Amino acid sequence: MTDQPWPGDACSLVDAFRAGTLSPVEALGASLAAIDSSELNAFSHMDVEAARSAAAQADVSLPFGGVPVGIKELESVDGWPATEASLVFKDRVADHDSTQVTRLRAAGAVLAGQTTASEFGGINCTHTKLHGTTRNPWNLERTPGGSSGGSAAAVAGGLIPIASGGDGGGSIRIPAGFTGLFGLKSTFGRIPKGPATLQPPLTVVVGCVSRSVRDTARWFDVCNGFDARDTLSLPRVQGWEAGLDSFDLSGKRAVVSIDLGAAIVEPRATALLVEMAEALIAGAGLRRVDVAVELPQAGLEWAMSNLIGLAGALGDRYPDCNDDLTPEIQLGMNLATHHLNVQTAGATEMFRIEVNERMADVFDQADFIFAAANPDVAFAAAGPMPTTVGDVDLITEHGFDKAIGNNGALTIPANLTGNPAVSIPAGSVDGLPVGLQVIGRHHEEQLLLDLARIAERERPWPVTAPAAPL
């Protein structure tokens, strides 16, 4: 018996189930109790009776047999709220499971509840009018990021071992970096997003935030593969977990560009990340190459491409629903109303081509790009989005557009181009986690996983926040 949630990763929990040292019912009960007493506000909806029933019937021979899993608020689960984390849709209920959820159920996962997200996944801070403020388990005054902030808070906070996430502009990597977790943003299309897939703006992928590389590999074993309801999804790739540590990385070329030529990064975080990158390059036998990385700051263009979908979702509810929206979404809709037209849409697509060309130029000469996952450590839990980095006032020194775009400047490029990228825990500054982002070539996620495995072995990270109730 245990009265504490599982302190390790999801794979080791399955091992404990199979060994008979712990039961799925016991593990779920401990997680439910911890969630109930938590100050993190990581969950927006609990499905306790269904979860208990699933745990009691769990087949522990399956990949995630009996594991309590959180599902991000923006992902569809039949019978659960389908709010998009917005007051506008506070009464809407989902009538189907997403493809990812369907595959997780088939793999034995116990769906414990719905994790909080930022409204419509629009910003990297999980604070909404519908659910309030979600907090970082490393420091309750700080944000776990967004939009997968509730998932990251729940996993890093010791409540559950793994949770789903989505990444349309950094929404897996940003929270992973802020909370000391591992997060993989896959090649676009690796895990299907259907049913009823909204294809444009071709930036969003789904996946998970996890405590270990092997957990993420197992998640992709379960969830990847083509589905006809997402016509841009990729063919199935086998052997993600079994293939760990099997790739020869020696001699592959690495570029270290902590700011990607687009962001202002906190100096102490920069120094930590450079040291981590150099150690990982040496440990993997990579060859460091000197290639200029000058990706254009893409925040405005990324926002414009996503606002088309937001405007469609709100439909004729807007502008009457404006007061129900968070200030950031209000600003976005105001921008869309006054500036989104054929010309701006066309300019956005031309910008996407420019970013893709610049990224491709780098990968003509390199296999990996090492960068920061975030410009700084986690900011205030309820925001606002910071316009300072360290002692630098970005508005004064770089202008309003640069200041506003800085928070997503490191992660958005890989979404626009579809490249896979990971955030690897790299230590801390002022007691708050810092994530090393590594961007890879299209379809080479497994190389990123093996690179992260080297970091995990040589520089192991705490799988939960030091203050987590374990």
Beta strands, then each sheet from edge to edge (+ up, - down):
strand 1: 43-46
strand 2: 68-72
strand 3: 110-115
strand 4: 127-128
strand 5: 132-133
strand 6: 162-167
strand 7: 182-185
strand 8: 205-210
strand 9: 253-256
strand 10: 287-288
strand 11: 368-372
strand 12: 388-389
strand 13: 392-393
strand 14: 421-429
strand 15: 432-440
sheet 1: 1+ 3- 2- 6- 8+ 7- 14+ 15- 11+ 9+ 10+
sheet 2: 4+ 5-
sheet 3: 12+ 13-
end
